[in-house]
Amino acid sequence: MKKIRKNYSLEFKIQAVSLSKQRGNVSLVAQELGICKESLVNWRKLHKEGKLTKEKQISSDPIRRATEASKGT
């Protein structure tokens, strides 16, 4: 049986990180949001390293990169 991988929006990830920092309990927040605790821990790590940003999302998307390059921005 194939496991379905969920994709979460950047905004959802940032809000989940913020909520977990406010409450201080990663496990409880993950359970309330219906996500895997390990995902939330990873998002918190990326956020701390400054890698959970809109700029990172754009730069890692090859289609957006090509579009931005063609616009000269």
All heavy atoms as TSV, in Angstrom:
chain	resi	resn	atom	element	x	y	z
A	1	MET	N	N	0.836	-1.175	0.000
A	1	MET	CA	C	0.000	0.000	0.000
A	1	MET	C	C	0.890	1.250	0.000
A	1	MET	O	O	1.830	1.349	0.762
A	1	MET	CB	C	-0.895	0.001	1.241
A	1	MET	CG	C	-1.804	1.203	1.310
A	1	MET	SD	S	-2.797	1.198	2.806
A	1	MET	CE	C	-4.338	0.683	2.124
A	2	LYS	N	N	0.570	2.181	-0.878
A	2	LYS	CA	C	1.339	3.400	-1.008
A	2	LYS	C	C	0.923	4.406	0.060
A	2	LYS	O	O	-0.250	4.614	0.312
A	2	LYS	CB	C	1.082	4.010	-2.382
A	2	LYS	CG	C	2.294	4.483	-3.067
A	2	LYS	CD	C	1.958	4.995	-4.441
A	2	LYS	CE	C	3.223	5.237	-5.194
A	2	LYS	NZ	N	3.009	5.787	-6.489
A	3	LYS	N	N	1.926	5.032	0.670
A	3	LYS	CA	C	1.655	6.042	1.683
A	3	LYS	C	C	1.500	7.395	1.001
A	3	LYS	O	O	2.329	7.788	0.182
A	3	LYS	CB	C	2.803	6.086	2.688
A	3	LYS	CG	C	2.496	6.847	3.929
A	3	LYS	CD	C	3.605	6.666	4.937
A	3	LYS	CE	C	3.210	7.308	6.241
A	3	LYS	NZ	N	4.235	7.146	7.253
A	4	ILE	N	N	0.434	8.103	1.315
A	4	ILE	CA	C	0.174	9.412	0.726
A	4	ILE	C	C	0.892	10.471	1.548
A	4	ILE	O	O	0.734	10.547	2.765
A	4	ILE	CB	C	-1.335	9.713	0.668
A	4	ILE	CG1	C	-2.028	8.680	-0.216
A	4	ILE	CG2	C	-1.580	11.118	0.162
A	4	ILE	CD1	C	-3.523	8.778	-0.239
A	5	ARG	N	N	1.697	11.273	0.871
A	5	ARG	CA	C	2.445	12.330	1.537
A	5	ARG	C	C	1.679	13.638	1.417
A	5	ARG	O	O	1.313	14.054	0.316
A	5	ARG	CB	C	3.808	12.463	0.884
A	5	ARG	CG	C	4.692	13.430	1.569
A	5	ARG	CD	C	6.062	13.397	0.967
A	5	ARG	NE	N	6.872	14.403	1.603
A	5	ARG	CZ	C	8.155	14.505	1.460
A	5	ARG	NH1	N	8.782	13.646	0.690
A	5	ARG	NH2	N	8.824	15.437	2.059
A	6	LYS	N	N	1.436	14.276	2.546
A	6	LYS	CA	C	0.689	15.531	2.553
A	6	LYS	C	C	1.634	16.696	2.319
A	6	LYS	O	O	2.765	16.697	2.783
A	6	LYS	CB	C	-0.027	15.720	3.879
A	6	LYS	CG	C	-1.115	14.706	4.130
A	6	LYS	CD	C	-1.814	14.988	5.436
A	6	LYS	CE	C	-2.875	13.960	5.709
A	6	LYS	NZ	N	-3.559	14.214	6.973
A	7	ASN	N	N	1.150	17.684	1.599
A	7	ASN	CA	C	1.889	18.921	1.378
A	7	ASN	C	C	1.170	20.038	2.114
A	7	ASN	O	O	-0.033	20.218	1.948
A	7	ASN	CB	C	1.973	19.255	-0.112
A	7	ASN	CG	C	2.871	18.306	-0.853
A	7	ASN	OD1	O	3.903	17.907	-0.343
A	7	ASN	ND2	N	2.476	17.935	-2.056
A	8	TYR	N	N	1.909	20.767	2.917
A	8	TYR	CA	C	1.340	21.866	3.686
A	8	TYR	C	C	1.868	23.178	3.141
A	8	TYR	O	O	3.028	23.269	2.736
A	8	TYR	CB	C	1.709	21.724	5.167
A	8	TYR	CG	C	1.182	20.456	5.795
A	8	TYR	CD1	C	1.984	19.332	5.935
A	8	TYR	CD2	C	-0.130	20.374	6.224
A	8	TYR	CE1	C	1.508	18.171	6.512
A	8	TYR	CE2	C	-0.628	19.216	6.795
A	8	TYR	CZ	C	0.198	18.115	6.936
A	8	TYR	OH	O	-0.286	16.966	7.493
A	9	SER	N	N	1.036	24.207	3.161
A	9	SER	CA	C	1.461	25.507	2.674
A	9	SER	C	C	2.495	26.113	3.614
A	9	SER	O	O	2.571	25.765	4.797
A	9	SER	CB	C	0.254	26.451	2.567
A	9	SER	OG	O	-0.199	26.816	3.859
A	10	LEU	N	N	3.270	27.019	3.079
A	10	LEU	CA	C	4.282	27.708	3.874
A	10	LEU	C	C	3.619	28.460	5.031
A	10	LEU	O	O	4.120	28.445	6.154
A	10	LEU	CB	C	5.068	28.677	2.990
A	10	LEU	CG	C	6.114	29.523	3.693
A	10	LEU	CD1	C	7.199	28.638	4.310
A	10	LEU	CD2	C	6.724	30.520	2.733
A	11	GLU	N	N	2.488	29.083	4.766
A	11	GLU	CA	C	1.779	29.830	5.802
A	11	GLU	C	C	1.347	28.908	6.941
A	11	GLU	O	O	1.454	29.268	8.112
A	11	GLU	CB	C	0.564	30.556	5.211
A	11	GLU	CG	C	0.915	31.714	4.300
A	11	GLU	CD	C	1.361	31.292	2.907
A	11	GLU	OE1	O	1.116	30.132	2.501
A	11	GLU	OE2	O	1.985	32.123	2.223
A	12	PHE	N	N	0.866	27.720	6.601
A	12	PHE	CA	C	0.454	26.753	7.619
A	12	PHE	C	C	1.651	26.354	8.478
A	12	PHE	O	O	1.553	26.302	9.703
A	12	PHE	CB	C	-0.159	25.511	6.962
A	12	PHE	CG	C	-0.561	24.442	7.946
A	12	PHE	CD1	C	-1.780	24.511	8.594
A	12	PHE	CD2	C	0.293	23.385	8.233
A	12	PHE	CE1	C	-2.150	23.528	9.508
A	12	PHE	CE2	C	-0.065	22.400	9.150
A	12	PHE	CZ	C	-1.295	22.478	9.788
A	13	LYS	N	N	2.776	26.095	7.839
A	13	LYS	CA	C	3.976	25.687	8.569
A	13	LYS	C	C	4.425	26.781	9.534
A	13	LYS	O	O	4.742	26.502	10.699
A	13	LYS	CB	C	5.115	25.363	7.599
A	13	LYS	CG	C	4.863	24.136	6.756
A	13	LYS	CD	C	5.981	23.952	5.745
A	13	LYS	CE	C	5.702	22.797	4.818
A	13	LYS	NZ	N	6.771	22.617	3.815
A	14	ILE	N	N	4.442	28.019	9.054
A	14	ILE	CA	C	4.878	29.138	9.894
A	14	ILE	C	C	3.923	29.329	11.064
A	14	ILE	O	O	4.352	29.554	12.200
A	14	ILE	CB	C	5.010	30.424	9.057
A	14	ILE	CG1	C	6.184	30.276	8.073
A	14	ILE	CG2	C	5.202	31.645	9.952
A	14	ILE	CD1	C	6.285	31.384	7.053
A	15	GLN	N	N	2.629	29.222	10.824
A	15	GLN	CA	C	1.651	29.357	11.908
A	15	GLN	C	C	1.776	28.220	12.907
A	15	GLN	O	O	1.663	28.433	14.115
A	15	GLN	CB	C	0.235	29.424	11.337
A	15	GLN	CG	C	-0.054	30.730	10.645
A	15	GLN	CD	C	-1.451	30.784	10.042
A	15	GLN	OE1	O	-2.139	29.771	9.934
A	15	GLN	NE2	N	-1.866	31.964	9.641
A	16	ALA	N	N	2.035	27.013	12.427
A	16	ALA	CA	C	2.203	25.866	13.323
A	16	ALA	C	C	3.437	26.057	14.198
A	16	ALA	O	O	3.400	25.784	15.402
A	16	ALA	CB	C	2.312	24.577	12.506
A	17	VAL	N	N	4.518	26.547	13.620
A	17	VAL	CA	C	5.745	26.814	14.381
A	17	VAL	C	C	5.476	27.869	15.442
A	17	VAL	O	O	5.853	27.717	16.608
A	17	VAL	CB	C	6.897	27.253	13.441
A	17	VAL	CG1	C	8.058	27.832	14.230
A	17	VAL	CG2	C	7.358	26.083	12.590
A	18	SER	N	N	4.813	28.934	15.047
A	18	SER	CA	C	4.495	30.016	15.983
A	18	SER	C	C	3.640	29.519	17.142
A	18	SER	O	O	3.908	29.829	18.311
A	18	SER	CB	C	3.772	31.138	15.234
A	18	SER	OG	O	3.393	32.156	16.110
A	19	LEU	N	N	2.634	28.735	16.829
A	19	LEU	CA	C	1.749	28.191	17.852
A	19	LEU	C	C	2.508	27.273	18.806
A	19	LEU	O	O	2.329	27.326	20.030
A	19	LEU	CB	C	0.596	27.431	17.188
A	19	LEU	CG	C	-0.533	26.935	18.077
A	19	LEU	CD1	C	-1.215	28.089	18.798
A	19	LEU	CD2	C	-1.544	26.170	17.242
A	20	SER	N	N	3.400	26.461	18.261
A	20	SER	CA	C	4.161	25.537	19.113
A	20	SER	C	C	5.127	26.296	20.020
A	20	SER	O	O	5.384	25.876	21.148
A	20	SER	CB	C	4.918	24.508	18.268
A	20	SER	OG	O	5.979	25.105	17.561
A	21	LYS	N	N	5.645	27.413	19.552
A	21	LYS	CA	C	6.531	28.229	20.386
A	21	LYS	C	C	5.738	28.925	21.493
A	21	LYS	O	O	6.207	29.026	22.622
A	21	LYS	CB	C	7.272	29.254	19.537
A	21	LYS	CG	C	8.368	28.627	18.707
A	21	LYS	CD	C	9.136	29.670	17.939
A	21	LYS	CE	C	10.269	29.024	17.161
A	21	LYS	NZ	N	11.097	30.017	16.477
A	22	GLN	N	N	4.538	29.390	21.164
A	22	GLN	CA	C	3.694	30.051	22.160
A	22	GLN	C	C	3.297	29.083	23.271
A	22	GLN	O	O	3.333	29.420	24.442
A	22	GLN	CB	C	2.419	30.609	21.519
A	22	GLN	CG	C	2.633	31.815	20.660
A	22	GLN	CD	C	1.362	32.214	19.923
A	22	GLN	OE1	O	0.319	31.591	20.071
A	22	GLN	NE2	N	1.457	33.249	19.110
A	23	ARG	N	N	2.918	27.899	22.882
A	23	ARG	CA	C	2.420	26.920	23.850
A	23	ARG	C	C	3.530	26.112	24.507
A	23	ARG	O	O	3.338	25.576	25.594
A	23	ARG	CB	C	1.435	25.973	23.183
A	23	ARG	CG	C	0.195	26.696	22.703
A	23	ARG	CD	C	-0.942	25.763	22.582
A	23	ARG	NE	N	-2.107	26.420	22.032
A	23	ARG	CZ	C	-3.061	25.799	21.397
A	23	ARG	NH1	N	-2.992	24.491	21.214
A	23	ARG	NH2	N	-4.095	26.451	20.938
A	24	GLY	N	N	4.652	25.973	23.820
A	24	GLY	CA	C	5.782	25.253	24.381
A	24	GLY	C	C	5.645	23.739	24.384
A	24	GLY	O	O	6.444	23.056	24.992
A	25	ASN	N	N	4.636	23.208	23.710
A	25	ASN	CA	C	4.422	21.766	23.695
A	25	ASN	C	C	4.230	21.302	22.252
A	25	ASN	O	O	3.128	21.395	21.700
A	25	ASN	CB	C	3.216	21.391	24.550
A	25	ASN	CG	C	3.086	19.898	24.739
A	25	ASN	OD1	O	3.477	19.109	23.897
A	25	ASN	ND2	N	2.502	19.514	25.864
A	26	VAL	N	N	5.292	20.811	21.650
A	26	VAL	CA	C	5.258	20.402	20.240
A	26	VAL	C	C	4.294	19.244	20.016
A	26	VAL	O	O	3.510	19.259	19.062
A	26	VAL	CB	C	6.678	20.034	19.757
A	26	VAL	CG1	C	6.644	19.496	18.341
A	26	VAL	CG2	C	7.602	21.235	19.844
A	27	SER	N	N	4.328	18.264	20.890
A	27	SER	CA	C	3.478	17.081	20.719
A	27	SER	C	C	2.003	17.432	20.724
A	27	SER	O	O	1.232	16.959	19.881
A	27	SER	CB	C	3.759	16.059	21.824
A	27	SER	OG	O	5.069	15.596	21.739
A	28	LEU	N	N	1.601	18.267	21.659
A	28	LEU	CA	C	0.192	18.642	21.786
A	28	LEU	C	C	-0.270	19.455	20.585
A	28	LEU	O	O	-1.353	19.204	20.031
A	28	LEU	CB	C	-0.044	19.413	23.084
A	28	LEU	CG	C	-1.489	19.770	23.399
A	28	LEU	CD1	C	-2.333	18.508	23.527
A	28	LEU	CD2	C	-1.556	20.576	24.682
A	29	VAL	N	N	0.547	20.409	20.153
A	29	VAL	CA	C	0.182	21.232	18.997
A	29	VAL	C	C	0.078	20.366	17.743
A	29	VAL	O	O	-0.868	20.504	16.968
A	29	VAL	CB	C	1.196	22.386	18.800
A	29	VAL	CG1	C	0.951	23.110	17.489
A	29	VAL	CG2	C	1.127	23.359	19.970
A	30	ALA	N	N	1.033	19.474	17.552
A	30	ALA	CA	C	0.996	18.582	16.387
A	30	ALA	C	C	-0.277	17.739	16.392
A	30	ALA	O	O	-0.934	17.583	15.361
A	30	ALA	CB	C	2.232	17.687	16.367
A	31	GLN	N	N	-0.631	17.231	17.557
A	31	GLN	CA	C	-1.845	16.417	17.673
A	31	GLN	C	C	-3.081	17.253	17.354
A	31	GLN	O	O	-3.972	16.805	16.628
A	31	GLN	CB	C	-1.943	15.838	19.075
A	31	GLN	CG	C	-3.099	14.893	19.263
A	31	GLN	CD	C	-3.138	14.305	20.678
A	31	GLN	OE1	O	-2.439	14.762	21.575
A	31	GLN	NE2	N	-3.950	13.292	20.858
A	32	GLU	N	N	-3.145	18.469	17.881
A	32	GLU	CA	C	-4.295	19.344	17.627
A	32	GLU	C	C	-4.436	19.695	16.150
A	32	GLU	O	O	-5.548	19.813	15.637
A	32	GLU	CB	C	-4.165	20.630	18.444
A	32	GLU	CG	C	-4.382	20.443	19.924
A	32	GLU	CD	C	-4.123	21.718	20.714
A	32	GLU	OE1	O	-3.775	22.759	20.118
A	32	GLU	OE2	O	-4.282	21.670	21.957
A	33	LEU	N	N	-3.293	19.870	15.476
A	33	LEU	CA	C	-3.324	20.238	14.061
A	33	LEU	C	C	-3.450	19.032	13.138
A	33	LEU	O	O	-3.631	19.178	11.935
A	33	LEU	CB	C	-2.058	21.024	13.704
A	33	LEU	CG	C	-1.905	22.378	14.388
A	33	LEU	CD1	C	-0.545	22.991	14.056
A	33	LEU	CD2	C	-3.026	23.320	14.005
A	34	GLY	N	N	-3.318	17.833	13.711
A	34	GLY	CA	C	-3.436	16.617	12.911
A	34	GLY	C	C	-2.234	16.367	12.031
A	34	GLY	O	O	-2.358	15.847	10.920
A	35	ILE	N	N	-1.055	16.778	12.532
A	35	ILE	CA	C	0.172	16.567	11.771
A	35	ILE	C	C	1.133	15.708	12.584
A	35	ILE	O	O	0.970	15.536	13.784
A	35	ILE	CB	C	0.856	17.900	11.396
A	35	ILE	CG1	C	1.246	18.692	12.654
A	35	ILE	CG2	C	-0.040	18.719	10.487
A	35	ILE	CD1	C	2.038	19.945	12.369
A	36	CYS	N	N	2.137	15.202	11.911
A	36	CYS	CA	C	3.151	14.378	12.546
A	36	CYS	C	C	4.071	15.262	13.391
A	36	CYS	O	O	4.496	16.334	12.949
A	36	CYS	CB	C	3.941	13.676	11.442
A	36	CYS	SG	S	5.270	12.648	12.033
A	37	LYS	N	N	4.364	14.821	14.597
A	37	LYS	CA	C	5.240	15.579	15.497
A	37	LYS	C	C	6.588	15.845	14.841
A	37	LYS	O	O	7.143	16.946	14.961
A	37	LYS	CB	C	5.423	14.810	16.804
A	37	LYS	CG	C	6.410	15.447	17.744
A	37	LYS	CD	C	6.686	14.547	18.932
A	37	LYS	CE	C	7.916	15.030	19.673
A	37	LYS	NZ	N	8.367	14.075	20.660
A	38	GLU	N	N	7.120	14.869	14.143
A	38	GLU	CA	C	8.416	15.012	13.502
A	38	GLU	C	C	8.411	16.113	12.448
A	38	GLU	O	O	9.413	16.805	12.259
A	38	GLU	CB	C	8.874	13.683	12.890
A	38	GLU	CG	C	9.263	12.639	13.920
A	38	GLU	CD	C	8.066	11.973	14.613
A	38	GLU	OE1	O	6.933	12.073	14.104
A	38	GLU	OE2	O	8.277	11.364	15.671
A	39	SER	N	N	7.298	16.279	11.757
A	39	SER	CA	C	7.193	17.362	10.771
A	39	SER	C	C	7.304	18.714	11.456
A	39	SER	O	O	8.038	19.597	11.007
A	39	SER	CB	C	5.862	17.284	10.016
A	39	SER	OG	O	5.823	16.144	9.202
A	40	LEU	N	N	6.584	18.867	12.557
A	40	LEU	CA	C	6.611	20.128	13.288
A	40	LEU	C	C	8.002	20.412	13.853
A	40	LEU	O	O	8.486	21.539	13.791
A	40	LEU	CB	C	5.559	20.129	14.396
A	40	LEU	CG	C	5.389	21.435	15.177
A	40	LEU	CD1	C	5.193	22.634	14.267
A	40	LEU	CD2	C	4.220	21.312	16.158
A	41	VAL	N	N	8.656	19.385	14.365
A	41	VAL	CA	C	10.025	19.546	14.874
A	41	VAL	C	C	10.945	20.000	13.741
A	41	VAL	O	O	11.773	20.904	13.916
A	41	VAL	CB	C	10.535	18.235	15.511
A	41	VAL	CG1	C	12.027	18.302	15.781
A	41	VAL	CG2	C	9.769	17.930	16.784
A	42	ASN	N	N	10.795	19.409	12.565
A	42	ASN	CA	C	11.610	19.784	11.410
A	42	ASN	C	C	11.322	21.224	10.980
A	42	ASN	O	O	12.251	21.981	10.681
A	42	ASN	CB	C	11.357	18.817	10.255
A	42	ASN	CG	C	12.294	19.052	9.096
A	42	ASN	OD1	O	13.488	19.250	9.283
A	42	ASN	ND2	N	11.752	19.049	7.897
A	43	TRP	N	N	10.054	21.624	10.952
A	43	TRP	CA	C	9.703	22.988	10.576
A	43	TRP	C	C	10.285	23.991	11.562
A	43	TRP	O	O	10.746	25.055	11.167
A	43	TRP	CB	C	8.197	23.159	10.503
A	43	TRP	CG	C	7.525	22.292	9.480
A	43	TRP	CD1	C	8.108	21.657	8.422
A	43	TRP	CD2	C	6.149	21.946	9.419
A	43	TRP	NE1	N	7.168	20.936	7.716
A	43	TRP	CE2	C	5.956	21.104	8.302
A	43	TRP	CE3	C	5.040	22.263	10.202
A	43	TRP	CZ2	C	4.719	20.593	7.954
A	43	TRP	CZ3	C	3.799	21.754	9.858
A	43	TRP	CH2	C	3.647	20.932	8.740
A	44	ARG	N	N	10.276	23.644	12.852
A	44	ARG	CA	C	10.860	24.530	13.868
A	44	ARG	C	C	12.362	24.691	13.630
A	44	ARG	O	O	12.903	25.786	13.744
A	44	ARG	CB	C	10.609	23.981	15.268
A	44	ARG	CG	C	9.179	24.192	15.743
A	44	ARG	CD	C	8.925	23.524	17.075
A	44	ARG	NE	N	9.829	23.987	18.114
A	44	ARG	CZ	C	9.454	24.627	19.217
A	44	ARG	NH1	N	8.181	24.869	19.430
A	44	ARG	NH2	N	10.332	25.001	20.110
A	45	LYS	N	N	13.018	23.603	13.268
A	45	LYS	CA	C	14.452	23.649	12.983
A	45	LYS	C	C	14.726	24.536	11.769
A	45	LYS	O	O	15.613	25.390	11.797
A	45	LYS	CB	C	14.978	22.234	12.742
A	45	LYS	CG	C	16.441	22.174	12.397
A	45	LYS	CD	C	16.855	20.756	12.083
A	45	LYS	CE	C	18.271	20.750	11.531
A	45	LYS	NZ	N	18.627	19.498	10.914
A	46	LEU	N	N	13.954	24.341	10.704
A	46	LEU	CA	C	14.121	25.154	9.503
A	46	LEU	C	C	13.859	26.627	9.798
A	46	LEU	O	O	14.567	27.509	9.303
A	46	LEU	CB	C	13.179	24.667	8.395
A	46	LEU	CG	C	13.503	23.314	7.786
A	46	LEU	CD1	C	12.386	22.876	6.846
A	46	LEU	CD2	C	14.833	23.341	7.062
A	47	HIS	N	N	12.850	26.900	10.608
A	47	HIS	CA	C	12.522	28.278	10.969
A	47	HIS	C	C	13.668	28.912	11.750
A	47	HIS	O	O	14.048	30.065	11.499
A	47	HIS	CB	C	11.223	28.309	11.787
A	47	HIS	CG	C	10.729	29.684	12.058
A	47	HIS	ND1	N	11.048	30.370	13.198
A	47	HIS	CD2	C	9.943	30.505	11.321
A	47	HIS	CE1	C	10.477	31.560	13.167
A	47	HIS	NE2	N	9.804	31.664	12.037
A	48	LYS	N	N	14.233	28.181	12.675
A	48	LYS	CA	C	15.352	28.673	13.478
A	48	LYS	C	C	16.562	28.988	12.600
A	48	LYS	O	O	17.289	29.951	12.850
A	48	LYS	CB	C	15.729	27.645	14.544
A	48	LYS	CG	C	16.798	28.103	15.496
A	48	LYS	CD	C	17.066	27.062	16.560
A	48	LYS	CE	C	18.141	27.544	17.516
A	48	LYS	NZ	N	18.418	26.549	18.564
A	49	GLU	N	N	16.773	28.179	11.566
A	49	GLU	CA	C	17.897	28.374	10.647
A	49	GLU	C	C	17.599	29.429	9.586
A	49	GLU	O	O	18.451	29.728	8.748
A	49	GLU	CB	C	18.239	27.046	9.960
A	49	GLU	CG	C	18.751	25.985	10.913
A	49	GLU	CD	C	18.890	24.629	10.254
A	49	GLU	OE1	O	18.458	24.455	9.091
A	49	GLU	OE2	O	19.416	23.714	10.923
A	50	GLY	N	N	16.379	29.978	9.594
A	50	GLY	CA	C	16.001	30.989	8.613
A	50	GLY	C	C	15.657	30.426	7.254
A	50	GLY	O	O	15.649	31.134	6.254
A	51	LYS	N	N	15.363	29.131	7.205
A	51	LYS	CA	C	15.086	28.466	5.930
A	51	LYS	C	C	13.596	28.273	5.660
A	51	LYS	O	O	13.230	27.754	4.609
A	51	LYS	CB	C	15.788	27.111	5.892
A	51	LYS	CG	C	17.296	27.226	5.935
A	51	LYS	CD	C	17.948	25.871	5.921
A	51	LYS	CE	C	19.456	25.993	5.984
A	51	LYS	NZ	N	20.099	24.683	6.040
A	52	LEU	N	N	12.755	28.705	6.573
A	52	LEU	CA	C	11.314	28.549	6.382
A	52	LEU	C	C	10.730	29.929	6.072
A	52	LEU	O	O	10.063	30.553	6.881
A	52	LEU	CB	C	10.678	27.960	7.646
A	52	LEU	CG	C	9.250	27.441	7.531
A	52	LEU	CD1	C	9.182	26.277	6.537
A	52	LEU	CD2	C	8.735	26.968	8.867
A	53	THR	N	N	11.049	30.418	4.860
A	53	THR	CA	C	10.622	31.748	4.458
A	53	THR	C	C	10.087	31.715	3.043
A	53	THR	O	O	10.323	30.762	2.296
A	53	THR	CB	C	11.796	32.742	4.503
A	53	THR	OG1	O	12.769	32.328	3.547
A	53	THR	CG2	C	12.425	32.815	5.874
A	54	LYS	N	N	9.389	32.762	2.661
A	54	LYS	CA	C	8.867	32.849	1.302
A	54	LYS	C	C	9.999	32.943	0.293
A	54	LYS	O	O	9.905	32.404	-0.790
A	54	LYS	CB	C	7.929	34.044	1.172
A	54	LYS	CG	C	6.654	33.850	1.933
A	54	LYS	CD	C	5.682	34.969	1.735
A	54	LYS	CE	C	4.455	34.683	2.591
A	54	LYS	NZ	N	3.347	35.515	2.307
A	55	GLU	N	N	11.095	33.623	0.658
A	55	GLU	CA	C	12.229	33.739	-0.246
A	55	GLU	C	C	12.807	32.363	-0.554
A	55	GLU	O	O	13.154	32.058	-1.669
A	55	GLU	CB	C	13.316	34.636	0.357
A	55	GLU	CG	C	12.930	36.091	0.438
A	55	GLU	CD	C	12.034	36.415	1.623
A	55	GLU	OE1	O	11.998	35.625	2.595
A	55	GLU	OE2	O	11.341	37.432	1.573
A	56	LYS	N	N	12.915	31.525	0.463
A	56	LYS	CA	C	13.449	30.170	0.280
A	56	LYS	C	C	12.529	29.365	-0.636
A	56	LYS	O	O	12.982	28.632	-1.502
A	56	LYS	CB	C	13.598	29.476	1.642
A	56	LYS	CG	C	14.127	28.077	1.557
A	56	LYS	CD	C	15.555	28.043	1.072
A	56	LYS	CE	C	16.075	26.626	1.067
A	56	LYS	NZ	N	17.384	26.523	0.482
A	57	GLN	N	N	11.220	29.521	-0.445
A	57	GLN	CA	C	10.265	28.778	-1.261
A	57	GLN	C	C	10.390	29.181	-2.729
A	57	GLN	O	O	10.396	28.336	-3.613
A	57	GLN	CB	C	8.836	29.041	-0.775
A	57	GLN	CG	C	7.797	28.216	-1.502
A	57	GLN	CD	C	6.395	28.507	-1.036
A	57	GLN	OE1	O	6.060	29.652	-0.736
A	57	GLN	NE2	N	5.577	27.500	-0.965
A	58	ILE	N	N	10.538	30.459	-2.994
A	58	ILE	CA	C	10.658	30.937	-4.368
A	58	ILE	C	C	11.968	30.468	-4.981
A	58	ILE	O	O	11.999	29.975	-6.099
A	58	ILE	CB	C	10.557	32.478	-4.415
A	58	ILE	CG1	C	9.123	32.894	-4.093
A	58	ILE	CG2	C	10.957	33.013	-5.788
A	58	ILE	CD1	C	8.934	34.370	-3.868
A	59	SER	N	N	13.063	30.582	-4.243
A	59	SER	CA	C	14.359	30.216	-4.800
A	59	SER	C	C	14.489	28.721	-5.048
A	59	SER	O	O	15.287	28.297	-5.871
A	59	SER	CB	C	15.487	30.694	-3.887
A	59	SER	OG	O	15.453	30.008	-2.665
A	60	SER	N	N	13.718	27.903	-4.338
A	60	SER	CA	C	13.816	26.461	-4.539
A	60	SER	C	C	12.869	25.958	-5.625
A	60	SER	O	O	12.893	24.793	-5.974
A	60	SER	CB	C	13.522	25.725	-3.228
A	60	SER	OG	O	12.181	25.920	-2.848
A	61	ASP	N	N	12.052	26.828	-6.168
A	61	ASP	CA	C	11.103	26.465	-7.206
A	61	ASP	C	C	11.697	26.839	-8.565
A	61	ASP	O	O	11.797	28.013	-8.899
A	61	ASP	CB	C	9.785	27.208	-6.977
A	61	ASP	CG	C	8.704	26.828	-7.969
A	61	ASP	OD1	O	9.014	26.206	-9.000
A	61	ASP	OD2	O	7.534	27.159	-7.714
A	62	PRO	N	N	12.108	25.852	-9.376
A	62	PRO	CA	C	12.787	26.156	-10.641
A	62	PRO	C	C	11.921	26.935	-11.628
A	62	PRO	O	O	12.434	27.742	-12.392
A	62	PRO	CB	C	13.154	24.776	-11.197
A	62	PRO	CG	C	12.329	23.797	-10.460
A	62	PRO	CD	C	11.974	24.428	-9.145
A	63	ILE	N	N	10.615	26.741	-11.608
A	63	ILE	CA	C	9.735	27.470	-12.526
A	63	ILE	C	C	9.680	28.943	-12.127
A	63	ILE	O	O	9.783	29.829	-12.967
A	63	ILE	CB	C	8.322	26.848	-12.549
A	63	ILE	CG1	C	8.413	25.436	-13.135
A	63	ILE	CG2	C	7.352	27.714	-13.338
A	63	ILE	CD1	C	7.148	24.644	-13.056
A	64	ARG	N	N	9.531	29.202	-10.828
A	64	ARG	CA	C	9.515	30.590	-10.368
A	64	ARG	C	C	10.865	31.258	-10.618
A	64	ARG	O	O	10.919	32.422	-10.975
A	64	ARG	CB	C	9.180	30.670	-8.883
A	64	ARG	CG	C	7.730	30.459	-8.598
A	64	ARG	CD	C	7.434	30.781	-7.166
A	64	ARG	NE	N	6.013	30.624	-6.920
A	64	ARG	CZ	C	5.436	30.844	-5.767
A	64	ARG	NH1	N	6.154	31.232	-4.738
A	64	ARG	NH2	N	4.154	30.685	-5.617
A	65	ARG	N	N	11.942	30.524	-10.402
A	65	ARG	CA	C	13.280	31.067	-10.626
A	65	ARG	C	C	13.431	31.497	-12.086
A	65	ARG	O	O	13.918	32.572	-12.377
A	65	ARG	CB	C	14.343	30.033	-10.286
A	65	ARG	CG	C	15.296	30.484	-9.242
A	65	ARG	CD	C	16.369	29.487	-8.989
A	65	ARG	NE	N	15.782	28.166	-8.810
A	65	ARG	CZ	C	16.432	27.040	-8.851
A	65	ARG	NH1	N	17.707	27.038	-9.080
A	65	ARG	NH2	N	15.844	25.895	-8.675
A	66	ALA	N	N	12.987	30.641	-13.001
A	66	ALA	CA	C	13.092	30.943	-14.425
A	66	ALA	C	C	12.208	32.136	-14.786
A	66	ALA	O	O	12.608	33.002	-15.571
A	66	ALA	CB	C	12.699	29.723	-15.251
A	67	THR	N	N	11.017	32.196	-14.209
A	67	THR	CA	C	10.097	33.312	-14.466
A	67	THR	C	C	10.683	34.608	-13.955
A	67	THR	O	O	10.655	35.626	-14.658
A	67	THR	CB	C	8.728	33.045	-13.796
A	67	THR	OG1	O	8.217	31.803	-14.275
A	67	THR	CG2	C	7.752	34.143	-14.105
A	68	GLU	N	N	11.217	34.594	-12.732
A	68	GLU	CA	C	11.818	35.797	-12.152
A	68	GLU	C	C	13.038	36.235	-12.969
A	68	GLU	O	O	13.252	37.419	-13.172
A	68	GLU	CB	C	12.202	35.555	-10.690
A	68	GLU	CG	C	11.018	35.328	-9.763
A	68	GLU	CD	C	10.075	36.520	-9.703
A	68	GLU	OE1	O	10.560	37.670	-9.665
A	68	GLU	OE2	O	8.853	36.296	-9.695
A	69	ALA	N	N	13.830	35.283	-13.433
A	69	ALA	CA	C	15.021	35.609	-14.220
A	69	ALA	C	C	14.637	36.262	-15.542
A	69	ALA	O	O	15.292	37.200	-16.000
A	69	ALA	CB	C	15.845	34.354	-14.465
A	70	SER	N	N	13.566	35.771	-16.157
A	70	SER	CA	C	13.148	36.334	-17.429
A	70	SER	C	C	12.563	37.739	-17.271
A	70	SER	O	O	12.584	38.536	-18.186
A	70	SER	CB	C	12.135	35.417	-18.117
A	70	SER	OG	O	10.918	35.395	-17.389
A	71	LYS	N	N	12.063	38.042	-16.061
A	71	LYS	CA	C	11.513	39.384	-15.796
A	71	LYS	C	C	12.616	40.367	-15.446
A	71	LYS	O	O	12.388	41.560	-15.396
A	71	LYS	CB	C	10.520	39.314	-14.622
A	71	LYS	CG	C	9.221	38.628	-14.968
A	71	LYS	CD	C	8.317	38.632	-13.756
A	71	LYS	CE	C	7.020	37.913	-14.019
A	71	LYS	NZ	N	6.168	37.880	-12.833
A	72	GLY	N	N	13.788	39.824	-15.110
A	72	GLY	CA	C	14.907	40.683	-14.762
A	72	GLY	C	C	14.893	41.152	-13.333
A	72	GLY	O	O	15.480	42.147	-12.979
A	73	THR	N	N	14.207	40.401	-12.445
A	73	THR	CA	C	14.183	40.787	-11.027
A	73	THR	C	C	15.146	39.967	-10.230
A	73	THR	O	O	15.591	38.955	-10.572
A	73	THR	CB	C	12.772	40.620	-10.413
A	73	THR	OG1	O	12.345	39.275	-10.571
A	73	THR	CG2	C	11.823	41.584	-11.024
